[in-house]
Amino acid sequence: MKWYEVDKKRVVQECILVKTKYPTFTICKVKDNLSWEGLVNVIPEGLTEPPLKVQVICPEGYPASPPNVYPVSPEIPEGMWGHKWHRWHDGKLCYIKPINWQVVSG
């Protein structure tokens, strides 16, 4: 059973929070995961087609696991990834500001 089927109150809370911050986002399912899709005011360097449309996917372990954010449009060339872009090889966007990074040494 998925988290959103077990904890319906949490789903309502999430909907209220997302709609408050991003009123134009729409909720949907992607590969059986709850997700949101909408426009953000972030324009990655090298793109001239604002705004950026993203898909925010809540994974199986959500809310213990953070959501995954993927660009939907405009299309971002494959080679544009890395620290400068805050984009991983699989296309996922990094949305954690460097000031919030915590490096834990073993």
FIKE-81810 format. One record per residue (C-alpha): x, y, z; residue number from 1. Coordinates in steps of 0.001 Angstrom, whole numbers, plus 524288, in hexadecimal, padded with zeros to 5 digits. Layout:
BEGIN
+-------+-------+-------+-----+
:     x :     y :     z :   n :
+-------+-------+-------+-----+
:     X :     Y :     Z : NUM :
...
+-------+-------+-------+-----+
END
This chain:
BEGIN
+-------+-------+-------+-----+
:     x :     y :     z :   n :
+-------+-------+-------+-----+
: 80000 : 80000 : 80000 :   1 :
: 80528 : 80D90 : 7FC69 :   2 :
: 8076D : 8183B : 80686 :   3 :
: 7FC99 : 82092 : 800B2 :   4 :
: 7F2E8 : 81558 : 80243 :   5 :
: 7F6C6 : 8131D : 81072 :   6 :
: 7F7B9 : 8212C : 8152D :   7 :
: 7ECCD : 828C6 : 80EB1 :   8 :
: 7EE13 : 833EA : 81878 :   9 :
: 7FC2E : 8359C : 813FC :  10 :
: 7F794 : 83676 : 805E3 :  11 :
: 7EDFD : 84132 : 80983 :  12 :
: 7F8DA : 8487D : 810C0 :  13 :
: 801E7 : 84724 : 80507 :  14 :
: 7F762 : 84C24 : 7FBCA :  15 :
: 7F4D6 : 8580E : 80443 :  16 :
: 8035F : 85B1C : 80589 :  17 :
: 80656 : 85981 : 7F716 :  18 :
: 7FA65 : 86119 : 7F294 :  19 :
: 7FDC3 : 86C1E : 7FC13 :  20 :
: 80BA4 : 86D6A : 7F6E9 :  21 :
: 80920 : 86964 : 7E8A9 :  22 :
: 7FABD : 86BA7 : 7E574 :  23 :
: 7FC40 : 867AE : 7D732 :  24 :
: 80246 : 85A57 : 7DA1E :  25 :
: 7F9EE : 84E97 : 7D6CD :  26 :
: 7FA14 : 84191 : 7DDC2 :  27 :
: 7FB59 : 834D6 : 7D639 :  28 :
: 80144 : 82745 : 7D6CD :  29 :
: 80DFA : 8236C : 7D03E :  30 :
: 8115B : 81502 : 7D04D :  31 :
: 80830 : 812FE : 7DBE2 :  32 :
: 80E85 : 81E18 : 7E39E :  33 :
: 80785 : 82A6C : 7E7B2 :  34 :
: 80D4A : 83617 : 7E0A8 :  35 :
: 80B72 : 8446C : 7DDA7 :  36 :
: 80DC6 : 84B93 : 7D0FB :  37 :
: 80EF7 : 85A10 : 7CECB :  38 :
: 816E3 : 8660B : 7CB75 :  39 :
: 821C6 : 86BB5 : 7D3CD :  40 :
: 828C6 : 878AE : 7D281 :  41 :
: 8360E : 87295 : 7D071 :  42 :
: 83CE4 : 87470 : 7C37E :  43 :
: 8491B : 86BFA : 7C24F :  44 :
: 854AE : 872CF : 7BC0C :  45 :
: 854E5 : 870AE : 7AD6A :  46 :
: 84620 : 86FB8 : 7ABB5 :  47 :
: 83E0E : 87AA1 : 7A622 :  48 :
: 83087 : 874CE : 7A78C :  49 :
: 82B67 : 8784F : 7B509 :  50 :
: 8251B : 87362 : 7BD26 :  51 :
: 829E5 : 865DB : 7C094 :  52 :
: 81F5C : 85B6B : 7C1BA :  53 :
: 822BE : 850D3 : 7CB94 :  54 :
: 81D5A : 84413 : 7D090 :  55 :
: 81EBF : 84171 : 7DF27 :  56 :
: 81D97 : 832DE : 7E1DE :  57 :
: 81B6E : 82DE3 : 7EFAD :  58 :
: 822A9 : 820D4 : 7F016 :  59 :
: 81EA0 : 8143A : 7F6CB :  60 :
: 824E2 : 81821 : 803C0 :  61 :
: 81EF1 : 825C5 : 8042E :  62 :
: 81E9C : 82D67 : 80D2C :  63 :
: 82AC4 : 826EB : 8130B :  64 :
: 8310D : 82779 : 80572 :  65 :
: 83195 : 834C1 : 7FECF :  66 :
: 82A0A : 83766 : 7F245 :  67 :
: 830E1 : 83689 : 7E51F :  68 :
: 82FE4 : 84262 : 7DC2C :  69 :
: 83148 : 840F6 : 7CD70 :  70 :
: 830A4 : 84B72 : 7C2E2 :  71 :
: 82557 : 84982 : 7B955 :  72 :
: 8273B : 85525 : 7B060 :  73 :
: 82E2E : 85B86 : 7AA12 :  74 :
: 836A8 : 8500B : 7A662 :  75 :
: 843FB : 850E9 : 7ACBA :  76 :
: 84F1A : 84B2F : 7A497 :  77 :
: 85472 : 83E64 : 7AA23 :  78 :
: 86243 : 84373 : 7ABFE :  79 :
: 85DD5 : 84E5A : 7B4E6 :  80 :
: 85F46 : 84860 : 7C25A :  81 :
: 8683B : 849B1 : 7CDD9 :  82 :
: 86AAE : 85339 : 7D8E5 :  83 :
: 868CD : 85F78 : 7D0A5 :  84 :
: 85B59 : 85ABC : 7CC7F :  85 :
: 857E2 : 853A0 : 7D905 :  86 :
: 8533D : 84855 : 7D0B9 :  87 :
: 85699 : 839EE : 7D23E :  88 :
: 85A14 : 83070 : 7C74C :  89 :
: 84C4E : 82AAD : 7C7A3 :  90 :
: 8467F : 83825 : 7C4F1 :  91 :
: 841DE : 83A8A : 7D2DC :  92 :
: 843A8 : 84879 : 7D7CE :  93 :
: 84A79 : 84BB4 : 7E48D :  94 :
: 84234 : 8553A : 7EC37 :  95 :
: 84A07 : 855FC : 7F8D1 :  96 :
: 8515B : 862CC : 7FA28 :  97 :
: 85FEE : 86130 : 7FD0A :  98 :
: 85E2B : 868B4 : 809C8 :  99 :
: 855AF : 85D56 : 80E7E : 100 :
: 85F53 : 85290 : 80AE1 : 101 :
: 8646C : 84ACC : 81646 : 102 :
: 87032 : 84259 : 81396 : 103 :
: 87133 : 8372A : 81D36 : 104 :
: 87E61 : 8308B : 81E52 : 105 :
: 87ECA : 82244 : 821D2 : 106 :
+-------+-------+-------+-----+
END
